[in-house]
Amino acid sequence: MQFLAHQQINILSGAVLFLFGIYATSVLDKKTTINKIYLASLFLNLFLINLVIILNLLVAYKIEVFWARVISCLLYILSPMLSYLFLKFICYYFSSHYKIREPVRSIFYVLIITNIFTAVFSSINRTFDTKVLSDYIVSFIISLVFLVYSVYVIKSSKKTLLKFEYAYILAISIITNILVFIQLLINETRFVWCSTTFTIIMMFIVIQQRELYRDSLTGARNRLVLKRCMDAYVRRPSGSLSVIMIDLDYFKNINDLYGHSEGDSALKIFVRLLQKVFSDNGIVIRMGGDEFLILIYNLSAAKVNELIYKMDKMVEKYNTKGGKPYSIKYSCASGVYKNDMSIEQFIHEIDLKMYDHKNNHRRKTWSIENEF
């Protein structure tokens, strides 16, 4: 009973994660990379909690010191991997996932290898008469390095996130850093797994939020994002707002001639091209069907037109080298909001001009200067 009393936080954390794992496994699409990373983090965390409970059981009753050393070594070898998975989770959160540069990745691998040797050496020499971190300080410092870098990734990718989304995911990363730092500061492991369980649950909320505001087929933002952005801009106008409306031409022909799966593929490809062009400066939204809208904040008309030109060239390049039996073609119109009408009416006007292009069978890109 005394052992259970001392381990109640770990046991409670393990029970929560176990139930959460059952739920997450049943509701998440396990083909998606970010979901795979999340589930790996969850079950690794659960495994580590079980190792801690077993280790403390062996130490408390002085059973098989050899196995206590083995479990202790395994525990602290794997602990930084939990933070590394959190970093990968952050990288894959973005529509075009953040790629860690090769020199940085190499440094991370060196840290992981260093941790393995340190953990083995410390486990061999450990007396198991204390629960402090001093024997395995390297593991927790490396974990903190991965977590701090996750904050850097979020800050570097700020432009690709919505304001409320950015604030939430940054807060989770910072809180996780603080919790790990506190463990180092007080030199104590008692609340480590309670804090990691908190992070795992928050990561699930991040996934749900991500799915709520994304189109399930293409990965573009959905109409909920448009509404939130428009409401936020009406409440607090800040800088210029440009809008580009795009509709694919002859999309029905692709579905009719090559099947709906090929039509879905064309939509995904087109969105990837749009994200490559606009993700650093704007928000790509799928309005429905083959119609898309791009919101761009605080960018000059000349810069917006450069992006439109870049989009045109990128689509042409894909049509030349994509190897498809059809070409992706589109009609497009754009404009800058001037506060002379409601935003809804402004978007409606651009929509009408885009369809005017389509109906006249012209694939001409209207520039901002030519429209207003």
Summary of the structure (lengths in Angstrom):
residues: 372
radius of gyration: 25.8
end to end distance: 77.3
largest distance: 84.3
contacts: 1135
relative contact order: 0.08
helix: 70%
strand: 9%
